């Protein structure tokens, strides 16, 4: 026993003066690597840079571009797409996709109009019921995906067709005129109202879109539910093992997306004045929202991105459309350049994702 104590004491004495630092390994990162890491941590940076560059270029090419009236017009044009983009963003963050957002928006607007005019409901009740039914349509998508384990692409492709056809059947292809709505149910056109600070017209719908973007940006980044959304998109199995109720989160995400689509439908009535089952949003809303999301730097593989990036992406599309129109370019160049931006955005996303690999 004494020998063991002496050995221990000798060992401790031998360590006196030795360095207590833990081994450290430093990797020298090139400037390109540092940029790559910064972009990985700030997903909205790329679309913001592209947006600023686009504004500068078109301001140089057209003296009428960089004016308050032009900026206001761009915001008005992207109001509906921006709200649909909020819906698409939270879905894609879970590594899903929703091809039915446009159909839900149009069907919700038709429900609000028909419930008010055909069935005689007061406008506030028609709006509330329309929003609730839009939420239910989204929840149906979420249930089929989370509970029955069906692929999001297939489910929402099917519900897009079902809802769009239901929209035509329920409305009997009837359009409710703007004059009738203004007289009998002006609440339906509320988001088409505007203020004019300094003589520049700004729709209420623009303020609604910005408010939704800011609220959802906070929710996704600073609440437990938002972190669960990112976790499900990054690795659903790992999130489940960590205690996240992934099925519930998916159903909630798709239901919330349905609510946003219904809000977009209400905005459509105010933006266009009338209620039309043939509104182009039913066909194009899906593509427009996905375009804003992809250009906005949100990964189609889920788990990475920012709703602010989606907002910048929608603005980029609006800036290109308005800028090319003012320059006098063939409108087809808009689609050409936006298509190139989509491919470039996906390529940049793949490059940035190598940091996490």
C-alpha positions in Angstrom: 0.0 0.0 0.0 2.8 2.4 0.9 4.5 1.6 -2.4 1.4 2.6 -4.3 1.1 5.9 -2.4 4.7 6.7 -3.1 4.2 5.9 -6.8 1.1 8.2 -6.9 3.0 11.0 -5.2 5.9 10.7 -7.5 3.6 10.8 -10.5 1.9 14.0 -9.3 5.3 15.6 -8.6 6.4 14.7 -12.1 3.4 16.6 -13.5 4.3 19.8 -11.8 5.0 22.6 -14.3 3.5 20.6 -17.2 1.2 22.4 -19.6 -2.5 22.0 -18.8 -3.8 23.1 -22.3 -5.9 20.6 -24.2 -4.8 19.7 -27.7 -6.2 22.1 -30.3 -6.5 21.8 -34.1 -6.8 25.0 -36.2 -7.9 24.8 -39.8 -6.8 27.7 -42.0 -9.8 28.8 -43.9 -9.4 30.6 -47.2 -11.4 33.7 -48.0 -13.8 31.7 -50.1 -14.4 29.2 -47.3 -15.1 32.0 -44.9 -17.6 33.5 -47.4 -19.2 30.0 -47.8 -19.6 29.7 -44.0 -21.1 33.2 -43.7 -23.6 32.4 -46.4 -24.5 29.2 -44.7 -25.2 31.1 -41.5 -27.0 33.9 -43.3 -29.2 32.3 -45.9 -31.0 35.6 -46.8 -27.7 37.3 -47.8 -27.5 36.0 -51.4 -31.0 37.1 -52.4 -30.5 40.5 -50.6 -27.2 41.0 -52.6 -29.0 40.1 -55.9 -31.9 42.4 -55.0 -29.7 45.4 -54.3 -27.6 44.7 -57.5 -30.8 44.5 -59.6 -32.2 47.7 -58.2 -28.9 49.5 -58.9 -28.7 48.2 -62.5 -32.3 49.1 -63.4 -31.9 52.5 -61.7 -29.0 53.2 -64.1 -30.8 51.9 -67.1 -34.1 53.7 -66.5 -34.4 57.1 -64.8 -38.1 56.3 -63.9 -37.2 53.1 -62.0 -35.9 54.4 -58.7 -38.9 56.4 -57.7 -41.3 55.9 -54.8 -44.3 55.3 -57.1 -42.4 52.5 -58.9 -41.3 50.9 -55.7 -44.9 51.0 -54.4 -46.1 49.4 -57.6 -43.6 46.5 -57.3 -44.8 45.9 -53.7 -48.4 45.9 -54.8 -47.7 43.4 -57.5 -46.0 40.9 -55.2 -48.4 41.2 -52.3 -50.3 38.0 -53.2 -47.2 36.1 -54.2 -45.5 37.2 -50.9 -48.3 35.8 -48.8 -48.4 32.6 -50.8 -44.6 32.5 -50.4 -45.1 32.5 -46.6 -47.2 29.4 -46.9 -44.7 27.7 -49.3 -41.7 28.7 -47.1 -42.8 26.9 -44.0 -43.8 23.8 -46.0 -40.4 23.7 -47.8 -38.5 24.2 -44.6 -40.0 20.8 -43.5 -38.5 19.3 -46.8 -42.0 19.2 -48.3 -43.7 21.1 -51.1 -47.3 22.4 -51.6 -48.5 22.5 -55.2 -52.1 23.4 -54.0 -51.4 26.9 -52.6 -52.9 28.7 -55.6 -56.0 26.5 -55.7 -56.6 27.0 -52.0 -56.3 30.8 -52.4 -58.8 31.0 -55.3 -61.2 28.5 -53.8 -61.2 30.4 -50.5 -61.9 33.7 -52.3 -64.8 32.0 -54.1 -66.1 30.6 -50.9 -66.1 34.0 -49.2 -67.9 35.6 -52.2 -70.5 32.8 -52.7 -71.3 32.5 -49.0 -71.9 36.2 -48.8 -73.9 36.6 -52.1 -75.5 33.2 -52.8 -76.2 32.1 -49.2 -76.7 35.6 -47.6 -74.1 35.3 -44.9 -72.9 38.6 -43.5 -69.5 39.5 -45.0 -67.6 39.1 -41.6 -69.0 35.6 -41.2 -68.2 34.7 -44.8 -64.6 35.9 -44.4 -64.1 33.9 -41.1 -65.7 30.8 -42.6 -63.5 31.2 -45.8 -60.4 31.5 -43.6 -61.4 28.4 -41.6 -62.1 26.3 -44.7 -58.8 27.3 -46.2 -57.1 26.2 -43.0 -59.0 22.9 -43.2 -57.8 22.3 -46.8 -54.2 22.8 -45.7 -54.7 20.5 -42.7 -56.1 17.8 -45.0 -52.8 18.0 -46.9 -50.9 17.7 -43.7 -52.9 14.7 -42.5 -52.4 12.8 -45.7 -48.6 13.5 -45.6 -48.0 13.0 -41.9 -50.4 10.1 -41.0 -50.6 8.2 -44.3 -46.9 8.8 -45.1 -47.8 9.9 -48.7 -45.2 12.0 -50.6 -46.0 15.8 -50.4 -45.5 16.3 -54.1 -48.1 13.6 -55.0 -50.6 14.7 -52.3 -50.6 18.4 -53.1 -50.6 17.7 -56.9 -53.8 15.7 -56.3 -55.4 18.2 -54.0 -54.5 21.0 -56.4 -56.7 19.3 -59.1 -59.4 18.4 -56.6 -59.7 21.9 -55.1 -59.4 23.7 -58.5 -62.2 21.6 -59.9 -64.3 22.0 -56.7 -63.8 25.7 -57.1 -65.4 25.6 -60.6 -68.2 23.3 -59.6 -69.2 25.2 -56.4 -69.1 28.6 -58.2 -70.8 27.3 -61.4 -68.1 29.5 -63.1 -69.9 32.6 -61.8 -67.9 35.8 -61.4 -69.1 38.3 -58.7 -68.7 41.8 -60.1 -66.6 44.5 -58.3 -69.6 46.9 -58.2 -71.8 44.4 -56.4 -69.1 43.6 -53.9 -68.5 47.3 -53.2 -72.2 47.9 -52.6 -73.2 44.8 -50.7 -70.1 43.4 -49.0 -67.3 46.0 -49.0 -65.4 44.1 -46.3 -64.4 41.5 -49.0 -62.5 44.3 -50.7 -60.8 45.7 -47.6 -57.2 44.8 -48.5 -57.7 46.7 -51.8 -57.9 49.9 -49.8 -54.9 52.2 -49.7 -53.2 55.2 -48.1 -51.4 57.8 -50.1 -48.4 59.3 -48.1 -46.8 62.0 -50.3 -49.2 61.1 -53.1 -47.8 57.6 -53.4 -50.5 54.9 -53.3 -49.7 52.0 -50.9 -52.3 49.2 -50.5 -53.2 47.8 -47.1 -52.3 44.4 -48.6 -48.6 45.5 -48.7 -48.6 46.2 -45.0 -50.3 42.8 -44.4 -47.7 41.0 -46.4 -44.8 42.7 -44.6 -46.5 42.1 -41.2 -46.8 38.4 -42.0 -43.2 38.1 -43.1 -41.9 39.8 -39.9 -44.2 37.8 -37.6 -43.2 34.5 -39.2 -39.6 35.4 -39.2 -39.7 35.9 -35.5 -41.8 32.7 -34.9 -39.4 30.5 -37.0 -36.2 31.9 -35.4 -37.2 32.6 -31.8 -39.9 30.0 -30.7 -39.7 26.3 -29.9 -42.2 25.6 -32.6 -40.1 27.3 -35.2 -37.0 25.3 -34.2 -39.1 22.1 -34.5 -40.0 23.1 -38.1 -36.3 23.4 -39.0 -35.5 20.2 -37.1 -38.2 18.2 -39.0 -36.8 19.5 -42.3 -33.2 18.9 -41.4 -33.7 15.3 -40.2 -37.2 14.1 -39.3 -36.0 10.8 -37.7 -33.4 12.6 -35.5 -36.1 15.2 -34.6 -38.5 12.4 -33.6 -35.8 10.7 -31.5 -35.2 14.0 -29.8 -38.8 14.2 -28.7 -40.3 16.4 -31.5 -43.8 15.3 -32.4 -43.1 15.4 -36.1 -46.5 14.3 -37.3 -48.2 17.1 -35.3 -45.7 19.7 -36.6 -46.3 18.7 -40.2 -50.1 18.9 -39.8 -49.7 22.3 -38.1 -47.4 23.5 -40.8 -49.8 22.6 -43.7 -52.8 23.9 -41.8 -51.0 27.2 -41.2 -50.0 27.3 -44.9 -53.7 26.8 -45.8 -54.6 29.8 -43.6 -52.0 31.9 -45.3 -53.5 30.8 -48.7 -57.0 31.8 -47.6 -55.7 35.2 -46.5 -54.1 35.5 -50.0 -57.6 34.7 -51.4 -59.1 37.5 -49.4 -56.4 39.8 -50.6 -57.1 38.8 -54.2 -60.7 40.1 -53.9 -59.4 43.5 -52.7 -56.5 43.5 -55.3 -58.7 42.6 -58.3 -62.0 43.9 -57.0 -64.1 40.9 -58.2 -64.4 37.2 -57.2 -63.5 35.0 -60.1 -63.1 31.2 -60.1 -60.8 31.6 -63.2 -58.3 33.8 -61.5 -54.8 33.0 -62.8 -53.5 32.5 -59.3 -55.1 29.1 -59.2 -52.8 28.0 -62.0 -49.7 30.2 -61.5 -49.7 30.7 -57.7 -47.8 27.5 -57.1 -45.0 28.3 -59.5 -44.8 31.9 -58.4 -44.5 31.0 -54.7 -41.9 28.3 -55.4 -39.9 30.7 -57.5 -39.8 33.3 -54.7 -38.8 30.6 -52.2 -36.0 29.1 -54.4 -34.6 32.5 -55.5 -34.8 33.5 -51.8 -32.2 31.0 -50.9 -34.5 28.5 -49.1 -33.2 24.9 -49.6 -35.6 22.6 -51.3 -34.1 19.8 -49.2 -35.5 21.4 -46.0 -34.0 22.7 -42.8 -32.3 25.8 -44.1 -33.5 29.2 -45.2 -35.2 32.3 -44.0 -38.6 33.7 -44.7 -36.9 37.1 -45.2 -35.0 35.5 -48.1 -38.4 34.5 -49.6 -39.5 38.1 -49.4 -36.3 39.2 -51.1 -36.9 36.5 -53.8 -40.4 37.8 -54.5 -39.0 41.4 -54.7 -36.3 40.2 -57.1 -39.0 38.8 -59.5 -41.0 42.1 -59.1 -38.0 44.2 -59.8 -37.1 42.2 -62.9 -40.6 42.4 -64.3 -40.9 46.2 -63.7 -37.3 47.0 -64.7 -37.4 45.1 -68.0 -40.8 46.7 -68.8 -39.5 50.2 -68.2 -36.4 49.5 -70.2 -38.6 48.4 -73.1 -37.3 44.8 -73.3 -39.3 41.9 -74.7 -41.4 40.5 -71.8 -40.1 37.0 -72.6 -36.7 38.1 -71.3 -38.3 38.2 -67.8 -39.0 34.5 -67.9 -35.6 33.8 -69.3 -33.8 35.7 -66.6 -36.0 34.4 -63.8 -35.4 30.8 -65.0 -31.6 31.4 -65.0 -31.9 32.8 -61.5 -33.7 29.7 -60.3 -31.0 27.4 -61.6 -28.3 29.7 -60.2 -30.0 29.8 -56.8 -30.2 26.0 -56.6 -26.5 25.7 -57.6 -25.5 28.2 -54.9 -27.6 26.3 -52.4 -25.7 23.1 -53.2 -22.4 24.8 -52.9 -23.3 26.3 -49.5 -24.7 22.9 -48.2 -21.2 21.5 -48.6 -20.2 23.4 -45.5 -22.6 21.2 -43.4 -21.6 18.0 -45.2 
